Amino acid sequence: MNRKQKIRIGDLLVQHKVISESQLEQALAEQKTSGRKLGRVLIDLGYVTEDQILELLSRQLDIPHIDIRHFRFDPEVARRLPETHSRRYRALPLSAEEDGSVLVAMADPTDIFAFDEIQRLLGVNVRVGIVREADLLRTIDLVYRRTEEISSLAEELGEELSEGDYDLDELLEAEEVNDAPVIRLLQSMFEDAVQVNASDIHIEPDDQVLRIRQRVDGVLQEQVIEGKRIASALVTRLKLMSQLDISEKRLPQDGRFSINVKGRTIDVRLSTMPIAHGESVVMRLLDQSAGVMELEQLGIPDDMLPRIKRLVSKPQGMVLVTGPTGSGKTTTLYAALNYVNRPDNKIITVEDPVEYRLSRINQVQVHPRIGLDFSRVLRTALRQDPDIILVGEMRDKETVDIGLRAAMTGHMVLSTLHTNSAVATINRLLDMGAPGYMLAASLDAVIAQRLVRRVCDSCGRDKEPDVHQLAWLRARLGPGRADGKRFREGRGCPYCGNSGYRGRVGVYELLELDGALTDALRREDLDEFASQAERRSNFKPLVMCALDYAEQGVTSLSEVIRLAGGMEGEPSVPDLELNMSDA
């Protein structure tokens, strides 16, 4: 391809009858006012799709059209181009060719200046491929992780601390603190966590080292930094940001703060705990910019979604969402609130803490230290004429009793409980002292849920079950149904951090209480209740819901067996080492 060739994308699209002359003129007028590239304007106006433009340019320029999501690129080659230039020119080196040239993915291969500058920076001949811009930007985020930068800043901070030329507290409180390595280290940590969509950051001082771990898709990823002196500097700065007592190192403390990272507002919930080598800090990251998800985005099966919408829209009753910590219960409840959040509904929430701020909803943060606990707020909320009440968690008998009475007296009550399954929820409520007759009169449904990891789109491949997995399938489904099934599994690639998984999806079971179930519950006959639940035609257990996703290629069979082992204590397949509590 002649790099000095000037391509006019508008004329090219008209020439190939993809758009009309009048559409081009309208797009050019819009471009003058907005300043955006013509191709992006045409896409936003709906005159052409991005794939149409890419295919046309690929043929016209005689360059490959690359689906970068499935391209196994070389991370070392990719990092030969500095991040600032990669983002500026919307370009990423992918692989070194046998002739010494480098294949570079570009969102706009007609940008001659960018091509010349990339070739100068790499110092070799460049062969160009065209890619979708959104896919390219996501890949750039994955390539330029902050791990090396974090190690470098930690080393710099360690050297400054060893010099002893200043008092650490004075440095941290100084106006020039933005220049301090500790701040730049924290900034890099948060940017790296946001790039990989980490849900938590763990800072753990150990003997002579500092461990920084991020929970990505429910699994911890670790980075070890030599020297533990920097841990106290990090903890002190985080305490200051959370308005905690920096002198108190013997007792746990909880706090929160908000930060802006890469244009996104992140709410950070922080917890400190004294350990043998200092203080451990865990930060839960909540992306406020992403907003509250819709029910349709959660992965709820199509046949179950209308039933859940009907249940949460009822004028009175109680719906419980159950599962272990980190299983997505709060996300589901917020999505349900978002669905019923209308001007004609008065909604009050009682939470600890308030995770997402929602308009038109009265959200109350409990403060047990001053006596503002769940039961007290709940009693007050009932005097505020609500239609819907959300209780963050059914923690004790008093809260359960008030919630049940509220459901019986004309309110819709939504809440969570830490149990393994929908049927186990009934056992738990009875153990907490809730009378069976009140549960039968108030409780409409229990939604149990978990999160399973999605197979990576880039490295996923078909795979037949091994001997252990086949034995598990036969025990579940019977030999006839189990044999001949194929599933997908990720091999590991740069996009998924070599884990084979990228992202998570919810799996659900929904148990609606009526008829024979309420009769058994009224008698507190748990065996009959469980038997009736199993016989329900519209009741599908969590493991079977997960197995459906595995058969569709969304998740792997290994994930399903891991879920089953965590719920029922079943023996796991030997190579499965993940703890269900991580999900």
C-alpha positions, 0 to 999 in steps of 0.5 A: 500500500502506498502510504502517501495515498490520500483517502477521502472516506466520504467520496469512497463511500459514495463511489461504492454506493454505500451512502448518497451524496445528500447523506455525505453533505449532511454529514460534512455539515455536522462534522463542521459543527462538531469537529469529529471525524467524518467516519464517526459522524456517518456512523452516529447518524446511522448512514453506515456501520463501522464494519462497512467502513472497515471492510471498504477501507480494507479492500481499498488499501489492501490491508487486513481487517483484524478482529483484535478480540481474537488475535493472539498478539505479543504483549512485549511487541505491543509495549514497544510503542509508548502508551501515550502514542498508542492512545494518541494515534489509536494504534497498537503493535501486534506482532513481529513479522519474519521479515523484521517488520511489525504488524500494527493495528490502527483504527484509522489507517488513512492517518498518514502522519500517525503512520509515519510517526509510529514507524519512526518510533518503532524504528522498523517497517510497519505493516498496517491492519484495520480494527474497530476503535472500541475493541482497540481501546479496550485492548490498549487498556489491557496491554498497558497495565500499571504493574511495572509502574507500581513497582517502580514507584514503590521502589522510589518511595522506599528510597525516599523513606530510607533517606529519612530527610523528612517527616512522613506525616508532614509530607502527606499533609503538605500542599505539594503532596501530589508530587509525592511518590506515595500519591503517584503509587496510589494513583497507578494502583487505582488506574490499574484496578479500573482498567481490569475492572477489579472489584477489590484492592488488598494491601497486605504487608508481609515479612519484608514484602508488600503484597498488592492483590486485586480481585478480578472476576472473583479471583485474586491476582497478586503483585509482590513488592520488595520492602515493607516500609512503604506499607505504612505510608500507603495506609497513612495516606488512605486513612487521611483520604478516608478521614480516619484516625492515623494514630490508631493502629491497634483497632480496625477502622472503616471509611470511604472516599470518592476518587476520579480515575480515567474520567470515572467516579469511583466510590471506595469503601475502605476497611483496615485491620491490624495484622502481624506485620502492620495493617491490612487494608481492603478497598471495595471499588464501586463505579458510580459512573456506570450507573445502576444496571437494568434487570435485563443486563444481569443474565436472568434467564428469559423465562424467569425475568417476567416472573421477577418483574411481576413479583417486585411490582406487587403492591405488598409482600416480600422478596428475598435475594440470597447468596454468599458475600460477593454474589451480586445480591445488591446489584440485583436489588438495585436493578429491581429498585430501578425497575419500580422507581416511578413517581407514584412509588415512595421508596425507602432503603435502609442500608449499610453502607449506601452503595449507589445513590439513586434519584427519587429514592430515600436512602438511609445509612445505618449507624449502629454506634449511635443507635441508628440500627436496621430495626430502628430505621425500619420502624421509622421508615414505616411511618414515612408512608412508603410503598416499597422498602429495601432492607440491606440485610435481614441480620437479626430476629427483630429486623425479620419480624418488622420486615414480615409485618411490613409485608403483611400491612401493605408494603413491598419489602425487598431484602437479602440473606446469606444462604446457599439456596432458596430452600435453605433460606426458609431454614435460616428464617425459621432458625432466626425465630420467624414463625412459619405462619408469618412467613407463609402470609408474607414471603412471596419468593426467594431468589438465590444467585451466584456469579460464574465466570464467562469464557474468554471470547478471544481464547475460548475453544470447544472441549470435550469433558474429561473423565472426572467431568463426565462422571459428574455430568452422568451423576447429574443428568444420567448417562444418556443425557450426559454423553456427547455434550461439548462445552467451551473452555478458555486456553488463556490469552493476554485479554484475560490475563491467561485465566481463560475467563473474562467477565462474569454472569449471574446464575439464578434460581427462583422459588415462588411460594404458593399453594402446597409450599405455603401449607408446608411452611405454615406447618414448618414442615421443612422436609415437605417444603423441600420435596414440594420445591423440587417437584415444581415444574418452574423451579430450576436449581442454581446448578442447572441454570449454570449448566444451561449457560455452560451448554450455551458456551457462556461459561465452562463446565469447570465453573459449574462443578466449582459452583456445585462443590461450593453449594453442596460440598461435592468433591471438586474435579482435582484441578479446581482450586478456587474457593466458592467464596471468591465468586 
